[in-house]
Amino acid sequence: MPATPVRVLWLFSLIRSGSSIAAYSAAAPWGHAVADEPFGPWDRTGEPYNYPKEQDELQREFGASGHRMTPRVVELASTVFEKLARASGRGTGAVIVKIPHDVPTPSQVAKTWPLHRMAFVLRNPLHRLNSLYVRGWLDPSPIGPNFDLEQYRAFARTWLAQPAHLRVTYDMIRSDPAEMYRRLYIAWRLAFTRDDIERAVAYAGEHYHHASKQVTSEHDTKRVLSESRNALPREAVETYLGDPEMREIFRVAGWTTDARAYTA
């Protein structure tokens, strides 16, 4: 009898948007595998990830192809997902693929693997930018032109296109984590119980993933470093709050447009 196909569940976000804590905690109730940025640009076949050997070739092939879904990239990615989902000790048959860099894009994934399920996490753009400034993660800068406005706008449109009852924001990790997991599980079409949600919430309360698999006890979801102080240049605040489309996204997401909330 052929093996049951693995379930591949994608979690898309932008950097510094809480995708790490969301992915690992959402997987926790069942011990589902997490494929943490398997497309690179890193070799994650060693500690602490220990991904299948094909992951290193995948990240190199994906980069060399100009981030295209070539037949070889698809073959390698499918092999990595399969091996992770069926790995000894974690063989639940499901893997959550965390993509916080918008490569590959949701449209690429939908075209390549139409049966895979996708969910999206959106964070207040000024808070995610502030996270980079507070941490000093600016050399080399991961921020695009106009403080990443164009990339953020494109991702926010994808998030906004989701049914309202499935939209997830970073704020929910603190304000209503149970509802966040419920929305993620529904988007992924995972069968779940109240106990499963409680286990996910408990994991998030005990393990703060501040960057990929790195866990710290210095901060948690109630006192994140990126919101401990405002370090944004005023130009960044003005760029976002002065953009009509962004102001509408802020309204839908329930974020304040008062500039004083984001300036020192």
Residue pairs with C-beta under 8 A, 6 or more apart in sequence:
3 86
4 93
6 81
6 82
6 85
6 86
6 93
6 94
6 95
7 85
7 93
7 94
7 95
7 117
7 188
7 190
8 81
8 85
8 94
8 95
8 97
8 113
8 116
8 117
9 32
9 94
9 95
9 96
9 97
9 116
9 117
9 118
9 119
9 188
9 190
10 96
10 97
10 99
10 106
10 109
10 116
10 117
10 118
10 119
11 19
11 22
11 23
11 26
11 96
11 97
11 98
11 99
11 118
11 119
11 120
11 121
11 184
12 19
12 99
12 100
12 102
12 106
12 118
12 119
12 120
12 121
12 155
12 158
13 19
13 22
13 98
13 99
13 100
13 120
13 121
13 122
13 123
13 155
14 100
14 101
14 102
14 123
14 128
14 148
14 151
14 152
14 155
15 100
15 101
15 128
15 132
15 142
16 123
16 128
16 129
16 131
16 132
16 226
17 100
17 121
17 122
17 123
17 128
17 170
18 121
18 123
18 170
18 173
19 98
19 99
19 100
19 121
20 36
20 98
20 100
20 209
20 210
20 211
20 212
20 213
21 173
21 204
21 207
21 208
21 209
21 221
22 121
22 168
22 173
22 180
22 184
23 34
23 36
23 96
23 98
24 34
24 203
24 207
24 209
24 213
25 181
25 200
25 201
25 203
25 204
25 207
25 209
26 96
26 181
26 184
26 185
26 200
27 33
27 34
27 96
28 199
28 200
28 203
29 192
29 195
29 196
29 197
29 199
29 200
29 203
30 92
30 94
30 196
31 90
31 92
32 85
32 90
32 92
32 94
32 95
32 96
33 84
33 85
33 87
33 90
33 92
33 94
33 95
33 96
34 95
34 96
34 98
35 51
35 80
35 81
35 84
35 95
35 96
35 97
35 98
36 44
36 49
36 98
36 212
36 213
37 44
37 98
37 99
37 100
37 101
37 212
38 44
38 51
38 55
38 58
38 59
38 77
38 80
38 97
39 58
39 59
39 62
39 77
39 99
39 103
39 104
40 58
40 59
40 60
40 62
40 63
41 59
41 63
42 59
43 55
43 56
43 59
44 51
44 55
44 56
44 59
45 51
45 52
45 53
45 55
45 56
48 213
49 213
51 80
51 84
52 79
52 80
52 83
52 84
54 76
54 79
54 80
54 83
55 76
55 80
57 76
58 73
58 76
58 77
58 80
61 70
61 72
61 73
61 76
62 68
62 73
62 103
62 104
65 72
65 73
67 103
67 104
69 104
69 108
69 111
69 112
74 112
81 95
81 97
84 90
84 95
85 91
85 92
85 93
85 94
85 95
86 93
94 190
102 151
102 154
102 155
104 112
106 118
106 120
106 158
109 116
109 118
110 116
110 118
117 187
117 188
117 189
118 187
119 166
119 168
119 183
119 184
119 187
119 188
120 155
120 158
120 159
120 162
120 167
120 168
121 168
121 169
121 170
122 155
122 156
122 159
122 167
122 168
122 169
122 170
122 253
123 169
123 170
123 171
124 169
124 170
124 171
124 250
124 253
124 255
125 148
125 149
125 152
125 156
125 240
125 246
126 232
126 236
126 237
126 240
126 262
127 170
127 226
127 227
127 262
128 170
128 226
129 143
129 147
129 148
129 232
129 236
130 226
130 227
130 230
130 231
130 232
130 262
131 137
131 224
131 225
131 226
132 138
132 142
132 143
133 231
133 232
133 233
134 225
134 226
134 228
134 229
134 231
135 225
135 226
144 150
144 151
146 239
147 235
147 236
147 239
147 240
149 239
149 240
149 243
149 246
152 246
153 243
153 245
153 246
156 246
156 249
159 167
160 167
160 249
160 252
162 187
165 183
165 186
166 183
166 186
166 187
167 183
168 180
168 183
168 184
169 253
169 254
171 253
171 254
171 255
172 179
172 180
172 183
173 180
173 204
173 221
174 221
174 222
177 200
177 201
177 204
177 221
178 197
178 198
178 201
181 192
181 196
181 197
181 200
181 201
182 192
182 197
185 192
185 196
185 197
204 221
205 220
205 221
207 215
208 215
208 216
208 217
208 219
208 220
208 221
209 215
210 216
210 219
210 225
218 225
219 225
229 264
230 262
230 263
230 264
231 264
232 262
232 263
232 264
234 263
237 259
237 262
237 263
238 259
240 246
241 247
241 250
241 257
241 259
247 257
250 256
250 257
251 257
